[in-house]
Amino acid sequence: MSEYNPLSGPRKRIERADKHLNEIVSEVEAYAASHQNSFRIEHDRIRNQPNIIMTVREPLPDIVPLAVSDCIHNFRSALDHLIFELAWHDSGVSQNGTQFPICDDVLDFQRLAPRYLRGCTPAHIDAIEAYQPYKGINWTKTLRDISNPDKHREITIVRSRAETLIRDGVGEVFKGAGPDRTDVQMETKTTVAIAFRDGQPIIETLEIIKREVSLVIDSFSPEFKV
């Protein structure tokens, strides 16, 4: 029988979040590919140049916001699981109601620490405090802010933006789309960017949080000698 690893739970949460993150990337790429030809090019008589008109046929599939929500949940759960293991390690008993606090000021942290970090040693409480937003750590604030809607059972809101890259002289020929109604040859590539309600790019933000949560978990490895 293998020896119990207290950090295996938090790390499995990160692995699960990573699967959801890969699912998001795959779905967005497939969505962009499905809209590869969702445009038409017409001649702009006023400007005497080609005019590109994008036509988005479908919204993002529902699996995208659901996968985003699942990804966020697993990152938060990884941090909460870490606190549970620390409290058990430090006190020798299972502690109820523990979680990883994310606070904007020291007074709020001091108010929540006795409950959320029950059983943890002062040294470990100090270590957790170092990751608070009021200590200059932005990613924990971001994680808290994007996860709060999930607590109220709302699907994480995403918005998409489609962009088309045009290369002249290669690709499809568009009859009469150029100046003086000349033919235009263009190659197009459609990409899609998704963002949270406040404009933060979703995939890039989740990648940063994944890296930082992993570093937090790894930083406590010496405490458990694993």
C-alpha positions as CSV (number, residue, x, y, z in Angstrom):
1,M,0.0,0.0,0.0
2,S,1.4,3.4,-1.0
3,E,1.9,6.1,1.6
4,Y,-0.8,8.7,1.8
5,N,0.2,12.0,0.1
6,P,-1.7,15.0,1.7
7,L,-1.1,17.1,-1.4
8,S,-2.5,14.5,-3.9
9,G,-6.0,15.9,-3.5
10,P,-5.1,19.5,-4.3
11,R,-3.0,18.4,-7.2
12,K,-5.8,16.2,-8.6
13,R,-8.0,19.3,-8.5
14,I,-5.4,21.2,-10.6
15,E,-5.2,18.3,-13.0
16,R,-9.0,18.4,-13.3
17,A,-9.0,22.1,-13.9
18,D,-6.4,21.7,-16.6
19,K,-8.6,19.2,-18.4
20,H,-11.4,21.8,-18.4
21,L,-9.0,24.5,-19.6
22,N,-7.9,22.3,-22.5
23,E,-11.6,21.7,-23.3
24,I,-12.2,25.5,-23.4
25,V,-9.3,26.0,-25.8
26,S,-10.4,23.1,-28.0
27,E,-14.0,24.3,-28.1
28,V,-13.0,27.9,-29.0
29,E,-10.7,26.7,-31.7
30,A,-13.5,24.6,-33.2
31,Y,-15.9,27.5,-33.0
32,A,-13.4,29.7,-34.8
33,A,-12.9,27.0,-37.5
34,S,-16.7,26.7,-38.0
35,H,-16.8,30.4,-38.7
36,Q,-13.9,30.4,-41.1
37,N,-16.0,31.5,-44.0
38,S,-18.6,33.5,-42.0
39,F,-17.9,36.7,-43.9
40,R,-18.5,38.3,-47.3
41,I,-16.5,40.9,-49.1
42,E,-18.2,43.6,-51.0
43,H,-17.0,46.7,-52.8
44,D,-17.3,49.9,-50.8
45,R,-18.3,52.5,-53.3
46,I,-17.6,55.5,-51.0
47,R,-14.1,54.4,-50.0
48,N,-13.5,52.6,-53.3
49,Q,-12.0,49.6,-51.4
50,P,-13.0,46.1,-50.3
51,N,-15.4,46.0,-47.3
52,I,-15.3,42.9,-45.1
53,I,-18.6,42.0,-43.4
54,M,-18.5,39.4,-40.7
55,T,-21.5,37.2,-40.1
56,V,-21.5,35.2,-36.9
57,R,-24.1,32.4,-37.3
58,E,-24.1,30.9,-33.8
59,P,-23.3,31.9,-30.2
60,L,-20.5,30.2,-28.3
61,P,-21.6,26.6,-27.4
62,D,-22.9,26.2,-23.8
63,I,-20.0,23.9,-23.0
64,V,-17.6,26.9,-23.0
65,P,-19.1,28.8,-20.0
66,L,-19.8,25.5,-18.2
67,A,-16.1,24.4,-18.6
68,V,-15.0,27.9,-17.5
69,S,-17.1,27.5,-14.3
70,D,-15.8,24.0,-13.6
71,C,-12.2,25.2,-14.1
72,I,-12.6,28.0,-11.7
73,H,-14.3,25.8,-9.1
74,N,-11.4,23.3,-9.2
75,F,-8.8,26.0,-8.6
76,R,-10.7,27.2,-5.6
77,S,-11.2,23.7,-4.3
78,A,-7.5,23.0,-4.7
79,L,-6.6,25.9,-2.4
80,D,-9.4,24.9,0.1
81,H,-8.2,21.3,0.1
82,L,-4.7,22.6,0.9
83,I,-6.0,24.4,4.0
84,F,-7.8,21.4,5.2
85,E,-4.7,19.3,5.0
86,L,-2.6,21.9,6.7
87,A,-5.0,22.2,9.5
88,W,-5.1,18.5,10.0
89,H,-1.3,18.3,9.8
90,D,-0.9,21.1,12.4
91,S,-3.6,20.1,14.9
92,G,-3.7,16.3,14.5
93,V,-7.5,16.3,14.0
94,S,-9.9,17.0,11.1
95,Q,-11.1,20.6,11.2
96,N,-14.5,21.6,9.9
97,G,-15.3,24.8,7.9
98,T,-11.7,25.6,6.8
99,Q,-11.0,27.3,3.5
100,F,-8.4,29.5,1.8
101,P,-9.3,33.1,2.7
102,I,-9.0,35.8,0.1
103,C,-9.3,39.3,1.7
104,D,-8.8,42.8,0.6
105,D,-7.6,44.2,3.9
106,V,-5.8,43.0,7.0
107,L,-8.8,43.5,9.3
108,D,-10.9,41.2,7.2
109,F,-8.2,38.6,7.2
110,Q,-7.8,38.8,11.0
111,R,-11.6,38.4,11.3
112,L,-11.8,35.3,9.1
113,A,-8.5,33.6,10.0
114,P,-9.6,32.0,13.3
115,R,-12.5,30.3,11.5
116,Y,-11.1,29.6,8.0
117,L,-7.6,28.6,9.2
118,R,-8.7,26.9,12.4
119,G,-6.0,24.4,13.6
120,C,-3.2,26.0,11.5
121,T,0.0,27.1,13.1
122,P,0.9,30.8,13.3
123,A,3.7,30.2,10.7
124,H,1.2,28.7,8.3
125,I,-1.3,31.4,8.9
126,D,1.4,33.9,8.0
127,A,2.3,32.0,4.9
128,I,-1.4,32.1,3.7
129,E,-1.6,35.8,4.5
130,A,1.3,36.4,2.1
131,Y,-1.1,35.5,-0.8
132,Q,-3.7,38.0,0.1
133,P,-4.7,40.8,-2.3
134,Y,-3.7,43.5,0.3
135,K,-0.2,42.0,0.1
136,G,-0.1,42.9,-3.6
137,I,-1.1,39.5,-4.9
138,N,-3.5,40.1,-7.9
139,W,-4.2,36.6,-9.0
140,T,-6.0,35.6,-5.7
141,K,-8.3,38.6,-6.1
142,T,-9.0,37.7,-9.7
143,L,-9.8,34.1,-8.7
144,R,-12.2,35.3,-5.9
145,D,-13.9,37.8,-8.2
146,I,-14.5,35.4,-11.1
147,S,-15.6,32.5,-8.8
148,N,-18.2,34.5,-6.7
149,P,-20.9,34.3,-9.4
150,D,-20.5,30.5,-9.4
151,K,-21.4,30.5,-5.8
152,H,-24.8,32.0,-6.7
153,R,-25.3,29.3,-9.4
154,E,-24.8,31.6,-12.3
155,I,-23.1,30.4,-15.4
156,T,-19.8,32.3,-15.9
157,I,-20.5,35.0,-18.4
158,V,-18.2,35.0,-21.5
159,R,-18.2,37.2,-24.6
160,S,-16.6,36.5,-27.9
161,R,-14.8,38.6,-30.5
162,A,-14.1,37.2,-34.0
163,E,-11.2,38.6,-36.0
164,T,-10.2,37.8,-39.6
165,L,-6.7,38.1,-40.9
166,I,-6.5,39.1,-44.5
167,R,-3.5,38.4,-46.8
168,D,-3.7,40.0,-50.2
169,G,-2.6,38.1,-53.3
170,V,-3.3,34.6,-52.1
171,G,-6.4,32.6,-51.4
172,E,-9.9,33.0,-52.8
173,V,-10.8,35.4,-55.6
174,F,-13.7,37.8,-54.8
175,K,-15.2,39.2,-58.0
176,G,-15.6,42.9,-58.2
177,A,-14.7,43.6,-54.5
178,G,-11.6,45.8,-55.2
179,P,-11.2,49.4,-56.4
180,D,-13.0,50.2,-59.6
181,R,-14.8,46.8,-59.1
182,T,-11.7,44.8,-59.8
183,D,-11.3,41.3,-58.6
184,V,-9.5,40.8,-55.2
185,Q,-7.6,37.7,-54.1
186,M,-7.5,37.2,-50.3
187,E,-6.7,34.5,-47.7
188,T,-8.6,34.7,-44.4
189,K,-8.1,33.2,-41.0
190,T,-10.8,33.6,-38.3
191,T,-9.8,33.7,-34.6
192,V,-12.0,34.1,-31.6
193,A,-11.2,35.7,-28.3
194,I,-13.4,35.1,-25.2
195,A,-13.4,37.3,-22.1
196,F,-15.1,37.7,-18.7
197,R,-17.7,40.5,-18.2
198,D,-15.0,43.0,-17.2
199,G,-12.9,42.3,-20.3
200,Q,-10.2,40.0,-18.8
201,P,-9.2,37.4,-21.4
202,I,-10.5,34.0,-20.1
203,I,-7.9,31.6,-21.4
204,E,-4.9,33.7,-20.5
205,T,-6.4,34.5,-17.0
206,L,-7.0,30.8,-16.2
207,E,-3.5,29.9,-17.4
208,I,-2.0,32.4,-14.9
209,I,-4.2,31.1,-12.1
210,K,-3.3,27.5,-12.8
211,R,0.4,28.3,-12.6
212,E,0.1,30.3,-9.4
213,V,-2.2,27.7,-7.6
214,S,0.3,25.0,-8.6
215,L,3.2,27.1,-7.1
216,V,1.2,27.6,-3.9
217,I,0.6,23.8,-3.5
218,D,4.2,23.0,-4.3
219,S,5.5,25.6,-1.8
220,F,4.0,23.6,1.1
221,S,5.5,20.3,0.0
222,P,8.4,20.6,2.5
223,E,5.8,20.9,5.3
224,F,4.5,17.4,4.5
225,K,7.8,16.0,3.4
226,V,6.4,15.0,0.1
